[in-house]
């Protein structure tokens, strides 16, 4: 999900997701269900959290649930490659520029 104000170049993005795991028959270990969210709003961030604990005979730490959150400043560089050939004029307005955006955390 992304919201972008092209006039001031400000963007807010978030990408949530879940990972459901199955028992590994070789290790008799099952990692718990994992939630992760990546986000950016002036800074980039990431949150990871197991919502259920690890289980199985191989779970020597017991009902372990991992969790981590990270934040970092972001540098963004964008430039136009030209007109997007897939775009057509709408209401007399010109097609949008085709852009490339590179983001990197510091």
NORDA-V922218 format. One record per residue. SS is DSSP state (H for helix, E for strand, L for the rest). PSI is psi in radians with two decimals (999 if undefined). Layout:
SS|PSI + SS|PSI
//
This chain:
L|2.31 + E|2.42 + E|2.28 + E|2.29 + E|1.73 + L|-0.37 + L|-0.69 + L|-0.10 + L|0.49 + E|2.36 + E|2.48 + E|2.15 + E|2.64 + E|2.46 + E|1.64 + E|2.77 + E|2.75 + E|2.59 + E|2.17 + L|2.21 + L|2.69 + L|2.81 + L|2.36 + E|2.00 + L|-0.42 + L|-0.61 + L|-0.11 + L|0.89 + E|2.40 + E|2.08 + L|2.44 + L|2.96 + L|2.38 + E|2.37 + E|2.36 + E|2.53 + E|2.18 + E|2.45 + E|2.76 + E|2.32 + L|1.25 + L|-0.59 + E|2.72 + E|2.58 + E|2.86 + E|2.36 + E|2.30 + E|2.34 + E|2.31 + E|2.19 + L|-0.27 + L|2.66 + L|2.87 + L|2.71 + E|2.99 + L|2.94 + L|-0.49 + L|-0.09 + L|1.32 + L|-0.36 + L|0.06 + L|-2.60 + L|1.04 + L|2.42 + L|1.97 + L|2.65 + E|2.37 + E|2.54 + E|2.40 + E|2.53 + E|2.54 + E|2.59 + E|2.73 + E|2.41 + E|2.23 + E|2.38 + E|2.18 + E|2.61 + E|2.73 + E|2.41 + E|-0.17 + E|-2.94 + E|2.46 + L|2.00 + L|-0.30 + L|-0.13 + L|2.53 + L|2.64 + L|2.35 + E|2.24 + L|0.64 + L|-0.01 + E|2.62 + L|2.71 + L|2.71 + L|2.73 + E|2.55 + E|2.12 + E|2.71 + E|2.31 + E|2.26 + E|2.22 + E|2.49 + E|2.39 + E|2.62 + L|999
//
